[in-house]
Amino acid sequence: MIYLDNLATTPVDPQVVDAMSIAMREHFANPSSRSHLLGHRANEAVEYWTEQIARCIGAEQDEVLFTSGATESNNLAILGYCLRPRQRRRKIISLVSEHHAVLDPFQRLTAHGFEVVLLPIHPQTSNTPGMIDEEAFISALDEETALVSIMLANNEIGVIQPIEKLASKCHQIGAVLHCDATQAVGKLPIQVDELGVDLMSFSAHKFYGPKGIGGLFVRRRQRPIRIQAQIVGGGQQQNLRSGTLNLPGIVGMGVAMRLCEDFQKQNESARLSDLVDKLYSQLRAELPDLRINGPTLGNPTTRLAGNLNCCFLPIEGQSLMLEVPQLAISSGSACSSTNPKASHVLRALGLSEEEARCSLRFGVGRFNSLPEIEQAAELLINAVRKLRKIL
């Protein structure tokens, strides 16, 4: 099989597997059991890799909390900040194109009297499809705004939002900015101070680390942020997220992050962009009516490298996937794959229900090669031709 679903999850890098295997053998003790040598050594390993992970994003060690993944991180950031006892503001601002791990906690907050404002994004027909409407954003901001939550890089169309600019506007009126950086960490050079974020979520399995381990950056410097714990009972991690630490997962995430740093220095983003360009150009050469969803390709400041989303009208995405079982691709967010509705992100772009259903997402990653891309394009072209004859 040719795996082109790296936006849903990435294969674990072999070096990460090796490091985790060693950790499971040598550091099996509970890091909280510091009364004996094995527990002390396990705690030292956690401390070391926490520092490494923090360094990769420009944070301090005590600003990183470990979670089970970005979904939990998003919930902890949003609910933990908004529901703390001294929180008096009752307005939240976000985008219609956010992941459901952000949108669903908002629904819970409406029961607590919060007003949720979901801003539009620029349509596909504009020069900046998928981008936040900055005028609408500035108009929505006011003294009642408690939290703004904006995704850095969209998981379906790869659009990169101007987080630095948005953060500045938030802080002018005393609002806190949470950023779901799940698709960006490990792929873009991220420094939390440069972005200006107050809370930032990420997950190891999106950058060649293991599943089941994620992180939440909680700012302690300059503008200290307080959140209320959502999981209690053990007192770990400053009483903000109880539970025995997943030491092998922490090691795996740390190694995965350092490897991503190395690949960024080798200009991995340019290689992925070249592969995506090859895939799209080969498809378009034989399928001239193929349409791209989201920003134009080739601009690393507006679209995430490795992301491609195309509309194969009039062929439904699900039908096309069934016709090419040799390819691992998707019709949208992995978390929404069981939802019969068309992608809310593509609908927010202004695509019709039919256009959204006829679209597929490709995620090109570290272990993909040019021959795989060429073979994938050929398989898709043949499948589309076959299905169009049937229609």
DOTOR-215123 format. One record per residue (C-alpha): z, y, x. Coordinates in Angstrom, 3 decimals, m for minus. Layout:
+----------+----------+----------+
:        Z :        Y :        X :
+----------+----------+----------+
:        Z :        Y :        X :
...
+----------+----------+----------+
//
This chain:
+----------+----------+----------+
:        Z :        Y :        X :
+----------+----------+----------+
:    0.000 :    0.000 :    0.000 :
:   m0.601 :    3.583 :    1.006 :
:    2.542 :    5.600 :    0.355 :
:    1.770 :    9.135 :   m0.823 :
:    4.948 :    9.841 :   m2.787 :
:    6.997 :   11.476 :   m0.032 :
:    8.135 :   14.244 :   m2.379 :
:   10.002 :   11.681 :   m4.481 :
:   11.608 :   10.074 :   m1.445 :
:   10.734 :    9.420 :    2.174 :
:   10.905 :    6.183 :    4.168 :
:   13.988 :    6.064 :    6.366 :
:   13.022 :    6.750 :    9.973 :
:   13.665 :    3.674 :   12.202 :
:   15.836 :    5.784 :   14.522 :
:   18.009 :    6.686 :   11.529 :
:   18.341 :    3.012 :   10.577 :
:   19.430 :    2.144 :   14.133 :
:   22.041 :    4.908 :   14.218 :
:   23.441 :    3.913 :   10.824 :
:   23.607 :    0.248 :   11.857 :
:   25.693 :    1.176 :   14.889 :
:   27.928 :    3.383 :   12.743 :
:   28.542 :    0.580 :   10.250 :
:   29.504 :   m1.808 :   13.026 :
:   31.581 :    0.517 :   15.183 :
:   32.953 :    3.080 :   12.724 :
:   33.828 :    0.985 :    9.691 :
:   37.325 :    2.446 :    9.368 :
:   38.184 :    5.098 :    6.790 :
:   37.837 :    8.553 :    8.396 :
:   40.961 :    9.625 :    6.486 :
:   43.042 :    6.832 :    8.097 :
:   44.021 :    8.849 :   11.148 :
:   47.245 :    6.928 :   11.743 :
:   45.357 :    4.379 :   13.894 :
:   42.719 :    4.564 :   16.606 :
:   39.813 :    3.201 :   14.545 :
:   40.380 :    5.742 :   11.796 :
:   40.698 :    8.508 :   14.386 :
:   37.393 :    7.508 :   15.975 :
:   35.702 :    7.388 :   12.576 :
:   36.987 :   10.903 :   11.858 :
:   35.662 :   12.095 :   15.227 :
:   32.222 :   10.739 :   14.312 :
:   32.330 :   12.623 :   10.998 :
:   33.390 :   15.818 :   12.772 :
:   30.602 :   15.506 :   15.343 :
:   27.817 :   14.907 :   12.844 :
:   29.115 :   17.548 :   10.443 :
:   28.833 :   20.050 :   13.278 :
:   25.296 :   18.867 :   14.040 :
:   24.191 :   19.161 :   10.404 :
:   25.785 :   22.605 :   10.103 :
:   24.049 :   23.763 :   13.270 :
:   20.643 :   22.674 :   11.929 :
:   20.957 :   25.065 :    8.976 :
:   22.838 :   27.827 :   10.811 :
:   26.158 :   27.181 :    9.069 :
:   29.724 :   26.665 :   10.224 :
:   31.239 :   23.198 :   10.125 :
:   33.665 :   24.040 :    7.302 :
:   30.784 :   25.363 :    5.173 :
:   29.221 :   21.899 :    4.678 :
:   30.398 :   19.570 :    1.918 :
:   29.051 :   16.028 :    1.637 :
:   27.948 :   14.694 :   m1.753 :
:   25.995 :   11.726 :   m3.096 :
:   22.783 :   13.758 :   m3.133 :
:   21.206 :   17.002 :   m4.289 :
:   21.837 :   16.316 :   m7.982 :
:   25.569 :   16.242 :   m7.377 :
:   25.296 :   19.211 :   m5.013 :
:   23.522 :   21.240 :   m7.703 :
:   26.141 :   20.298 :  m10.289 :
:   29.011 :   21.126 :   m7.941 :
:   27.465 :   24.477 :   m7.001 :
:   26.599 :   25.578 :  m10.543 :
:   29.540 :   24.184 :  m12.510 :
:   31.991 :   24.619 :   m9.653 :
:   31.234 :   28.314 :   m9.291 :
:   30.742 :   29.278 :  m12.923 :
:   33.744 :   27.380 :  m14.333 :
:   36.361 :   28.487 :  m11.831 :
:   39.278 :   30.111 :  m13.672 :
:   38.778 :   33.659 :  m12.365 :
:   35.084 :   33.778 :  m13.145 :
:   34.621 :   36.487 :  m15.777 :
:   30.867 :   37.037 :  m15.701 :
:   28.921 :   35.015 :  m18.217 :
:   25.230 :   35.307 :  m17.319 :
:   23.029 :   32.935 :  m15.311 :
:   19.472 :   33.621 :  m14.163 :
:   16.992 :   30.960 :  m13.065 :
:   13.354 :   29.858 :  m13.456 :
:   11.633 :   27.769 :  m16.115 :
:   10.208 :   25.637 :  m13.283 :
:   13.531 :   24.488 :  m11.802 :
:   14.441 :   20.808 :  m11.445 :
:   16.407 :   19.225 :  m14.290 :
:   19.336 :   18.759 :  m11.895 :
:   19.659 :   22.551 :  m12.192 :
:   18.491 :   23.072 :  m15.777 :
:   20.757 :   20.447 :  m17.332 :
:   24.045 :   21.878 :  m15.932 :
:   22.982 :   25.197 :  m17.455 :
:   22.893 :   23.541 :  m20.871 :
:   26.477 :   22.421 :  m20.383 :
:   27.499 :   25.960 :  m19.498 :
:   26.105 :   27.369 :  m22.747 :
:   28.949 :   25.553 :  m24.509 :
:   31.346 :   27.639 :  m22.408 :
:   29.806 :   30.907 :  m23.570 :
:   27.310 :   31.458 :  m20.769 :
:   23.987 :   33.151 :  m21.383 :
:   21.172 :   31.384 :  m19.508 :
:   18.043 :   33.424 :  m18.769 :
:   15.068 :   31.341 :  m17.586 :
:   12.438 :   33.622 :  m16.086 :
:    8.676 :   32.915 :  m16.154 :
:    6.543 :   32.130 :  m13.129 :
:    3.101 :   33.514 :  m12.402 :
:    0.391 :   31.458 :  m14.158 :
:   m2.291 :   29.390 :  m12.480 :
:   m4.835 :   32.093 :  m13.267 :
:   m2.986 :   34.658 :  m11.109 :
:   m3.260 :   35.257 :   m7.372 :
:    0.242 :   33.841 :   m6.842 :
:    0.615 :   30.821 :   m9.160 :
:    4.128 :   29.446 :   m9.427 :
:    5.810 :   32.499 :   m7.897 :
:    8.749 :   34.177 :   m9.593 :
:    7.977 :   37.286 :  m11.621 :
:    9.968 :   39.728 :   m9.484 :
:    9.794 :   42.552 :  m12.011 :
:   11.276 :   40.288 :  m14.685 :
:   13.914 :   39.156 :  m12.184 :
:   15.029 :   42.702 :  m11.353 :
:   15.095 :   43.612 :  m15.057 :
:   17.280 :   40.590 :  m15.862 :
:   19.866 :   41.306 :  m13.164 :
:   22.925 :   43.218 :  m14.346 :
:   26.686 :   43.466 :  m13.862 :
:   27.232 :   40.447 :  m16.107 :
:   25.197 :   38.127 :  m13.830 :
:   27.477 :   35.524 :  m12.257 :
:   24.936 :   33.208 :  m10.672 :
:   21.258 :   33.148 :   m9.803 :
:   19.785 :   29.722 :   m9.022 :
:   16.281 :   29.584 :   m7.526 :
:   14.583 :   26.631 :   m5.857 :
:   13.230 :   27.317 :   m2.354 :
:   10.243 :   24.919 :   m2.498 :
:    9.135 :   23.397 :   m5.782 :
:    9.055 :   19.611 :   m5.932 :
:    5.862 :   19.427 :   m8.001 :
:    3.591 :   22.270 :   m6.889 :
:    5.144 :   23.126 :   m3.524 :
:    5.407 :   26.871 :   m4.160 :
:    7.834 :   28.631 :   m1.788 :
:    9.890 :   31.399 :   m3.371 :
:   10.906 :   34.641 :   m1.534 :
:   14.598 :   33.720 :   m1.372 :
:   15.561 :   36.388 :    1.202 :
:   14.282 :   39.181 :   m1.041 :
:   15.967 :   37.709 :   m4.127 :
:   19.285 :   37.252 :   m2.312 :
:   19.383 :   40.918 :   m1.371 :
:   18.906 :   41.957 :   m5.000 :
:   21.642 :   39.543 :   m6.140 :
:   24.200 :   40.843 :   m3.683 :
:   23.558 :   44.455 :   m4.665 :
:   25.095 :   43.774 :   m8.068 :
:   27.688 :   41.241 :   m6.901 :
:   25.938 :   38.091 :   m8.107 :
:   25.936 :   34.819 :   m6.158 :
:   22.703 :   33.060 :   m5.171 :
:   22.469 :   29.282 :   m5.299 :
:   19.363 :   27.714 :   m3.788 :
:   18.165 :   24.178 :   m4.463 :
:   16.586 :   23.530 :   m1.064 :
:   16.086 :   19.796 :   m1.604 :
:   12.373 :   19.844 :   m0.795 :
:   12.698 :   22.416 :    1.990 :
:   15.484 :   21.250 :    4.301 :
:   13.994 :   19.259 :    7.153 :
:   10.509 :   20.586 :    6.403 :
:   10.965 :   24.326 :    6.807 :
:   12.997 :   26.083 :    9.521 :
:   16.074 :   27.053 :    7.495 :
:   18.917 :   29.328 :    8.553 :
:   21.325 :   30.156 :    5.740 :
:   22.096 :   33.658 :    7.033 :
:   18.422 :   34.572 :    7.240 :
:   17.866 :   33.308 :    3.695 :
:   20.993 :   35.081 :    2.492 :
:   22.058 :   32.159 :    0.275 :
:   25.661 :   31.681 :   m0.862 :
:   25.294 :   28.067 :   m2.012 :
:   22.529 :   25.653 :   m0.945 :
:   21.864 :   22.044 :   m1.961 :
:   20.019 :   19.379 :    0.018 :
:   19.573 :   15.601 :    0.172 :
:   18.919 :   13.288 :    3.144 :
:   16.383 :   11.011 :    1.481 :
:   13.893 :   13.878 :    1.235 :
:   13.666 :   14.164 :    5.045 :
:   13.578 :   10.537 :    6.245 :
:   17.308 :    9.894 :    5.897 :
:   19.160 :    7.464 :    3.607 :
:   19.679 :    7.737 :   m0.137 :
:   23.173 :    8.373 :   m1.436 :
:   24.103 :   11.234 :    0.875 :
:   23.537 :   14.928 :    0.334 :
:   25.057 :   18.243 :    1.257 :
:   26.172 :   21.523 :   m0.229 :
:   26.455 :   24.654 :    1.870 :
:   29.311 :   26.856 :    0.609 :
:   29.507 :   30.212 :    2.370 :
:   32.846 :   31.013 :    4.022 :
:   31.775 :   33.998 :    6.139 :
:   30.913 :   37.564 :    5.108 :
:   30.894 :   36.766 :    1.367 :
:   33.316 :   33.834 :    0.951 :
:   32.488 :   31.720 :   m2.110 :
:   35.089 :   29.833 :   m4.115 :
:   34.182 :   26.844 :   m6.254 :
:   36.199 :   24.514 :   m8.443 :
:   36.150 :   20.797 :   m7.617 :
:   34.301 :   18.548 :  m10.064 :
:   35.488 :   15.270 :   m8.518 :
:   39.235 :   15.061 :   m7.849 :
:   41.706 :   12.437 :   m6.746 :
:   41.673 :   12.104 :   m2.968 :
:   41.923 :   15.564 :   m1.491 :
:   39.082 :   15.079 :    1.002 :
:   36.784 :   17.919 :    2.059 :
:   39.189 :   20.796 :    1.472 :
:   40.029 :   19.371 :   m1.973 :
:   36.540 :   20.397 :   m3.121 :
:   34.933 :   16.958 :   m3.314 :
:   37.279 :   13.978 :   m3.292 :
:   36.232 :   10.485 :   m2.286 :
:   36.032 :    8.376 :    0.856 :
:   33.406 :    9.864 :    3.128 :
:   30.137 :    7.972 :    3.504 :
:   30.248 :    7.838 :    7.295 :
:   27.025 :    5.842 :    7.870 :
:   25.235 :    8.174 :    5.468 :
:   26.548 :   11.248 :    7.269 :
:   25.377 :    9.815 :   10.590 :
:   21.989 :    9.000 :    9.062 :
:   21.588 :   12.490 :    7.647 :
:   22.565 :   14.056 :   10.958 :
:   20.082 :   11.982 :   12.949 :
:   17.358 :   12.626 :   10.355 :
:   17.942 :   16.382 :   10.606 :
:   17.725 :   16.366 :   14.396 :
:   14.502 :   14.361 :   14.243 :
:   13.069 :   16.905 :   11.803 :
:   13.893 :   19.656 :   14.279 :
:   11.930 :   17.776 :   16.940 :
:    8.948 :   17.268 :   14.635 :
:    8.968 :   20.941 :   13.650 :
:    8.678 :   21.838 :   17.328 :
:    5.645 :   19.537 :   17.498 :
:    4.066 :   21.504 :   14.618 :
:    4.336 :   18.654 :   12.130 :
:    3.684 :   21.070 :    9.255 :
:    0.215 :   21.840 :   10.605 :
:   m0.585 :   18.109 :   10.838 :
:    0.520 :   17.541 :    7.232 :
:   m1.479 :   20.549 :    6.043 :
:   m4.572 :   19.169 :    7.783 :
:   m4.130 :   15.798 :    6.055 :
:   m3.704 :   17.454 :    2.658 :
:   m6.798 :   19.594 :    3.269 :
:   m8.731 :   16.444 :    4.176 :
:   m7.594 :   14.637 :    1.042 :
:   m8.462 :   17.547 :   m1.232 :
:  m11.825 :   18.328 :    0.393 :
:  m12.907 :   14.670 :    0.286 :
:  m11.947 :   14.428 :   m3.388 :
:  m13.587 :   17.736 :   m4.264 :
:  m16.828 :   16.788 :   m2.508 :
:  m17.349 :   13.935 :   m4.980 :
:  m15.401 :   15.362 :   m7.916 :
:  m16.467 :   19.035 :   m8.031 :
:  m14.549 :   19.739 :  m11.247 :
:  m11.236 :   18.757 :   m9.611 :
:   m8.679 :   21.559 :   m9.912 :
:   m5.651 :   22.317 :   m7.796 :
:   m2.300 :   23.158 :   m9.412 :
:   m0.074 :   25.707 :   m7.713 :
:   m0.783 :   28.004 :   m4.750 :
:   m3.905 :   27.672 :   m2.629 :
:   m3.705 :   25.246 :    0.277 :
:   m3.305 :   26.214 :    3.898 :
:   m0.757 :   29.026 :    3.630 :
:    2.593 :   27.787 :    5.027 :
:    4.437 :   30.813 :    3.632 :
:    3.555 :   30.098 :    0.010 :
:    3.046 :   26.320 :   m0.238 :
:    4.994 :   23.442 :    1.247 :
:    3.032 :   21.409 :    3.787 :
:    2.262 :   17.903 :    2.523 :
:    2.201 :   18.881 :   m1.148 :
:   m0.896 :   18.513 :   m3.313 :
:   m1.079 :   18.581 :   m7.108 :
:   m4.462 :   18.149 :   m8.809 :
:   m5.856 :   17.976 :  m12.328 :
:   m8.354 :   15.131 :  m12.898 :
:   m9.366 :   16.195 :  m16.411 :
:  m10.207 :   14.334 :  m18.637 :
:   m8.564 :   11.305 :  m16.957 :
:   m4.852 :   10.952 :  m17.723 :
:   m2.700 :   10.698 :  m14.624 :
:   m0.986 :    7.513 :  m15.815 :
:   m4.341 :    5.806 :  m16.408 :
:   m5.588 :    6.823 :  m12.989 :
:   m2.458 :    5.507 :  m11.278 :
:   m2.883 :    2.143 :  m13.010 :
:   m6.439 :    1.989 :  m11.692 :
:   m5.314 :    2.439 :   m8.057 :
:   m2.328 :    0.082 :   m7.570 :
:   m2.904 :    0.307 :   m3.801 :
:   m1.607 :    3.899 :   m3.867 :
:    1.953 :    5.066 :   m4.363 :
:    1.553 :    8.454 :   m6.095 :
:    3.170 :   10.140 :   m9.084 :
:    2.439 :   12.294 :  m12.094 :
:    5.363 :   14.612 :  m11.451 :
:    9.037 :   14.637 :  m10.545 :
:   10.446 :   11.159 :   m9.920 :
:   13.510 :   12.124 :  m11.972 :
:   11.245 :   12.861 :  m14.952 :
:    9.037 :    9.765 :  m14.710 :
:   10.625 :    8.182 :  m17.812 :
:   10.211 :   11.369 :  m19.840 :
:    7.196 :   11.125 :  m22.181 :
:    6.724 :   14.900 :  m22.169 :
:    4.206 :   16.574 :  m19.882 :
:    5.547 :   18.245 :  m16.741 :
:    7.518 :   21.370 :  m17.638 :
:    6.500 :   22.872 :  m14.284 :
:    2.774 :   22.550 :  m14.994 :
:    3.258 :   23.800 :  m18.536 :
:    5.089 :   26.827 :  m17.102 :
:    1.967 :   27.500 :  m15.019 :
:    0.041 :   27.858 :  m18.256 :
:   m1.655 :   24.449 :  m18.199 :
:   m2.304 :   22.833 :  m21.552 :
:   m0.559 :   19.622 :  m22.534 :
:   m3.755 :   17.701 :  m21.751 :
:   m4.252 :   19.380 :  m18.377 :
:   m0.662 :   18.636 :  m17.393 :
:   m1.021 :   14.983 :  m18.387 :
:   m4.229 :   14.701 :  m16.376 :
:   m2.543 :   15.850 :  m13.170 :
:   m1.217 :   13.873 :  m10.206 :
:    1.119 :   14.820 :   m7.373 :
:    0.551 :   13.693 :   m3.784 :
:    3.234 :   13.869 :   m1.118 :
:    1.890 :   13.386 :    2.419 :
:    4.508 :   12.628 :    5.040 :
:    5.442 :   11.749 :    8.601 :
:    4.121 :    8.185 :    8.568 :
:    0.748 :    8.898 :    6.937 :
:   m2.424 :    8.788 :    9.020 :
:   m5.941 :   10.149 :    8.636 :
:   m7.487 :    6.686 :    7.927 :
:   m4.967 :    6.241 :    5.076 :
:   m5.889 :    9.618 :    3.616 :
:   m9.605 :    8.825 :    3.766 :
:   m9.039 :    5.420 :    2.142 :
:   m6.852 :    6.947 :   m0.578 :
:   m9.513 :    9.537 :   m1.410 :
:  m12.188 :    6.851 :   m1.648 :
:  m10.044 :    4.718 :   m3.973 :
:   m9.344 :    7.684 :   m6.235 :
:  m12.994 :    8.762 :   m6.387 :
:  m14.122 :    5.251 :   m7.384 :
:  m11.348 :    5.006 :   m9.985 :
:  m12.225 :    8.357 :  m11.574 :
:  m15.908 :    7.439 :  m11.768 :
:  m15.039 :    4.121 :  m13.413 :
:  m12.702 :    5.681 :  m15.978 :
:  m15.140 :    8.477 :  m16.831 :
:  m17.799 :    5.910 :  m17.698 :
:  m15.390 :    4.378 :  m20.204 :
:  m14.527 :    7.686 :  m21.888 :
+----------+----------+----------+
//
